[in-house]
Amino acid sequence: MSLGVLLRFLVKRYEFWGAVLALVLGVILIRSCRKTETDKDWRFVKGYGIRLPMHYTMHGFDVSKHNGRIDWKRAARMESEGVRMRFVYIKATEGATLADKQFAQNWKGAGKVGLPRGAYHFYHPTRDPHKQVQNFIKQVTLKPGDLAPALDFEVVNGVGEQKLIADMQIWLDEIEEHYGIRPVIYTNGSLYKRYIKGNFDKYPLWIADYSNTHLNDYNPDKLYIWQHSQSGWVKGIRGPVDINTFVVDSIRLAELRL
């Protein structure tokens, strides 16, 4: 018996509850089909040690002081099965006073080898947003071709929703005014659903989602970058590396560059 015949039988035989069950099964079928379409495009790439979504072509990574000293020439030259790392986001600052100890060296190194680069700020909701803006501006000077600044939103730290959203908006507004480009918001699926969706929909989204092989849960009009693994390997970097992929075409990618 085909699924379509089964659904019609359930609706006819059990009326209300049959219709409910048919609806549930239909949703499951649709989501399953979506997953299957993208699942087949994932391929294990030996050099990076992980599976990559090959239906996208722009792959990159992000780093901080935790990655230690980086050999940027090796990282930029690396190629495995036709895949190269084509952009990087680098941690610059955290909270109101902290600067990443490796930022200056990483920023200079990425620029020297011609790797498109962006800087990100780890946001602390309990700290003054104005001071967090000044901390970032003090460390980061952008040039034409650099990627838009990113707000790394990973913690709430007990701050109420209304204040958290209002303070984040201050950071985003002041950064956009200073650099002349709309910032990117980095977050995970849970925080996106609770705080970002419906409040910051106009901002480019960089989502961390390691459990899915699809992006059906996010607004396709604003999703630009997907961090899909924390376990990649890149030459010139010791230990595991976060791997990201641009999920937009080259035209929309230009929206994130100065």
Residue pairs with C-beta under 8 A, 6 or more apart in sequence:
1 9
3 25
3 29
6 25
7 22
7 25
7 26
8 22
9 18
10 18
10 19
10 21
10 22
11 18
11 19
11 22
12 18
14 21
31 216
34 214
34 216
35 213
35 214
38 53
38 55
38 213
38 214
39 213
39 214
41 53
41 54
41 55
42 51
42 52
42 53
42 54
42 213
43 51
43 52
43 54
43 81
44 50
44 51
44 52
45 51
45 52
45 80
45 81
45 83
46 80
46 81
47 78
47 79
47 80
47 81
47 83
47 233
47 235
48 80
48 83
48 232
48 233
48 234
48 243
49 231
49 232
49 233
50 229
50 231
50 232
50 233
50 243
51 229
52 59
52 83
52 243
52 245
53 213
53 226
53 228
53 245
56 226
56 245
56 246
56 247
58 86
58 87
58 245
58 246
58 253
59 83
59 84
59 85
59 86
59 243
59 244
59 245
59 246
60 85
60 86
60 87
60 88
60 89
60 116
60 243
60 244
60 245
60 246
61 85
61 88
61 89
61 232
61 234
61 237
61 241
61 242
61 243
61 244
62 88
62 89
62 90
62 91
62 120
62 227
62 241
62 242
62 244
63 70
63 88
63 89
63 90
63 91
63 102
63 106
63 237
63 241
63 242
64 90
64 91
64 100
64 102
65 91
65 100
65 101
65 102
65 103
67 102
67 237
67 238
67 239
67 241
68 102
68 237
68 238
68 239
69 102
69 105
70 102
70 106
70 109
70 236
70 237
71 235
71 236
71 237
72 106
72 109
72 110
72 112
72 113
72 115
72 236
73 113
73 236
74 235
74 236
75 85
75 88
75 113
75 115
75 234
75 235
75 236
75 237
76 85
76 113
76 114
76 115
77 235
78 84
78 85
78 234
78 235
78 236
85 115
85 234
86 115
86 116
87 115
87 116
87 117
87 118
87 147
87 244
87 246
88 110
88 115
88 116
88 117
88 118
89 117
89 118
89 119
89 120
89 147
89 150
89 206
89 244
90 100
90 103
90 106
90 107
90 110
90 117
90 118
90 119
90 120
91 100
91 103
91 119
91 120
91 122
91 152
92 99
92 100
92 103
92 107
92 119
92 120
92 121
92 136
92 139
92 140
93 99
93 100
93 103
93 121
93 122
93 132
93 135
93 136
93 139
93 140
94 100
94 121
94 122
94 124
95 122
95 123
95 124
95 127
95 132
95 135
96 124
96 127
96 128
96 131
96 132
96 135
97 131
97 135
98 135
99 135
99 138
99 139
100 106
103 119
103 139
104 139
107 117
107 119
107 140
110 117
111 117
111 143
116 145
116 146
116 147
116 257
117 146
117 147
118 146
118 147
118 148
118 149
118 150
118 184
118 256
119 136
119 139
119 140
119 142
119 146
119 149
119 150
120 149
120 150
120 151
120 152
120 184
120 186
121 132
121 135
121 136
121 149
121 150
121 151
121 152
121 171
122 152
122 154
123 132
123 151
123 152
123 153
123 154
123 155
123 168
123 171
124 132
124 155
124 157
125 155
125 156
125 157
125 159
125 163
125 164
125 167
125 168
126 157
126 158
126 159
129 167
129 168
129 170
129 171
129 174
130 170
130 174
132 171
133 170
133 171
133 174
133 175
133 178
136 149
136 175
137 175
137 178
140 149
142 149
142 179
142 258
143 258
144 258
145 257
145 258
146 257
146 258
147 184
147 256
147 257
147 258
148 179
148 181
148 182
148 183
148 184
148 204
148 256
148 257
148 258
149 175
149 179
149 181
149 183
149 184
150 183
150 184
150 185
150 186
150 206
151 168
151 171
151 172
151 175
151 183
151 184
151 185
151 186
152 186
152 187
153 168
153 185
153 186
153 187
153 191
153 195
153 196
154 186
154 187
154 188
154 191
156 164
156 191
156 195
159 167
161 194
161 195
164 195
165 195
165 199
165 200
168 195
168 200
169 200
172 182
172 183
172 185
172 200
172 203
175 183
176 182
176 183
179 258
180 258
181 256
181 258
182 202
182 203
182 204
183 203
183 204
184 203
184 204
184 205
184 206
184 224
184 225
184 256
185 196
185 200
185 203
185 204
185 205
185 206
186 206
186 207
186 208
186 225
186 227
187 195
187 196
187 205
187 206
187 207
187 208
188 207
188 208
188 209
189 207
189 208
189 209
189 217
189 218
192 205
192 207
192 218
193 217
196 205
197 219
201 219
201 222
202 222
203 222
204 222
204 224
204 225
204 255
204 256
205 218
205 219
205 222
205 223
205 224
205 225
206 224
206 225
206 226
206 227
206 244
207 215
207 218
207 223
207 225
207 226
207 227
208 227
209 215
209 217
209 226
209 227
209 228
210 227
210 228
210 229
210 230
215 223
215 226
215 247
223 247
223 248
224 246
224 247
224 248
224 252
224 253
224 256
225 244
225 245
225 246
225 247
226 244
226 245
226 246
226 247
227 242
227 243
227 244
228 243
228 244
228 245
229 242
229 243
230 240
230 242
230 243
231 240
231 243
232 240
232 241
232 242
232 243
233 240
233 241
234 241
246 253
